[in-house]
Amino acid sequence: MTPALNFPPELLLKAQGIRVAFFDIDGVLTDGGLFMSDQGESLKRFNILDGLGIKLLQKAGITPAVITGRDSKALRGRLSALGVTHAHFGTEDKYPAAEKTLEALGLGWDQAAAIGDDWPDLPVMRRCAFACAPANAHVEVKCLAHHVTATRGGEGAAREFCDLLLVASGRYADLLKEAAR
């Protein structure tokens, strides 16, 4: 099976050598909206395409890591189901959390990519070798990003980010063939 997905060569060059991918949650893996129950519990909607993208990153040897300003039982459950073991919850200052993850993995910023949608994501995104933003991200975040996805957060933006990293790593075609067997 021949891949139909295609990214500009200069974008793929920028994304080569990535070993860790940082994800924000609200506005990236979700649409950024919050549903609040009567008990004050927040509910989130996740896109299944994004989840498979995260699993494919792991198969390709790229570690997904989450740094989010919020925390919830639903979020922890979703990340656990995806096998994400590097996660920082309730973290407003995301830079130190990213530094901890890089140190734990023995990696540098030149091996890191990030996708974020708002100002708290900027310190991590600006240090990464490759930065991405969903179509609905704040204008300042989109201006910093190397790539702005065609889709919005919670609607496949994270999957587009994952697919781009997989193509840049040279693993996309093999993973597609494996899936199509």
N, C-alpha and C positions, 0 to 999 in steps of 0.2 A: 504494500500500500504506500503510495507516494503522498507525503504531507502536502496539504493545501495551504497551510499557514506560511506566511512570508513576512519578514521584517526587514527594514533597510539594513544593509551591511554595516554601516557606521554605528548603528544602534547595537547590533550584535557584538561588534568589537568592544564597545563600551561595557557590555554586560558579560564579557568572557572572564573566566577565573573566579566567579562568584561561588562561595562555599557556605554562606549564611544569608538568609533572607529575613529581614525584619518586617513584621506586619503590625499595623495599627488595627484596631477592631472596628470601632464606631465610625462609619463613613467609608470603610474599606471592605471589611468582611460583612458588614451590615450596611443598610441604606442610611444609617445615621439617625434614624428615628427611634424613639423609645416608647414602648408601650408600658404603662405603669399599672400594676394591679392595685386593688383596694388596700392591700397589705404593704404597698410600697415597693414590691418586687418588680424589677424591670425585666421585660421580655424582649428577646431579640429574634430576628429572622435571618437565617444564614442561607447562602446560595450553595446548592450541592455541587455546582461546577467548581466553585472556589475550593471546596473541600477536597475534591479529587486532585486539583492542581497542587495542593499542599502535600498530598500523599505521593504524587509523582515527583515532586522535588526531593522528597526523602529517598525515593528509589534511585534518583540520579546523584545522590551524595551531597545534596544541598540541604542544610539544616534550616527548617523554618523556626523562627523565634517570634514571640508575640510580646509587645510592650503596649500596654493599654492603661488609660487613666481610670478605667472602671473595673468593677469586679462583680461577678454574679455566679450563682450555682449553674445556670444555663450555659454561660460562657465556659466555665471550667469543664463542664460535661462535654461540650462540643470539641474543645481542644484535646481532651482526653481521648475522645472517639477518633480523632485524627492522628493521635500519636505524637502530638506536640508536647515536648518535655521542657523546652526552654521558654518560660513565660513569666512576665512580670505584670502583676495586677495592681490597680490603684496607684499607678505611677504617673505623676504629673511631670516630673523632670526625667525625660526618657533617655537622655544622654548617659548618665551613670549606669542605668540598667543595661544599655547596649554595650557599654564598656565591660561590664561584668560578664555578659554573655560571650563577647569576643575573647576575653581572658580565659573563660572556662573552656572554650573550644580551641584555644591556641591559634586564633586567627587575628588578622589586622583589618583595618577599615578598607584596604584595597581589595579585600575578598568579600566585602559585604554589599548587599543591596537592601533597599527599603522602599516600602510603599506606605504613604501617609496622605492625609487629606486636609490637615489644619495646622495651625501654628505650633502646637506642642510637638509635632513630628519633625519640624525643621532642623533642630540640632543634630538629629540622627541622619536625616536625609542628606544634609549638606556635607557630611563627613564620608558617606558611603561612596564607593566606586560607581554605583549605579542607583539612581533615584527615580521613582515612578509615582504618579499621582492618578487617582481616578478622575473621570471626566467631571464629576461634581465637586472636586476639591476646591478649596479657597484659591483665589487667583495668585497669591504669593507662593503657595505650594506648587501650583502648576508652573509658575515661572522658574522655579528652582529645579523641577524634575527634568530628567533626560528624556522621559517618555510620559505622555498623558494617554491613558487608555481610552478606547472608543466607548467603553461602557462605564456606567456609574458604580459607585461602591454598593455592594450587596447585590449587584446585577451581573457579576462576572468580571469585574475589574481585577480582582486578585487572581483569577484564573488567567487572564491575559498577561499579567505580570509573571506568573509562574511559567506559562508557555514560552514567553520571551526568554526567560532564564534557561529553560530547557533547550530551546533552539540554540542559544549562545553556548551552552555546555556541550553541544553535539549529541545529546541523548534523546532529543525529541523524536526523531525518526524511528529509532530502535524501540522506544516505549510505545509508539503508535503501532508498529508492526506486532509487537507482543500483545497488545490489546486486541488487535484485529484478527488474531489467529483463530 
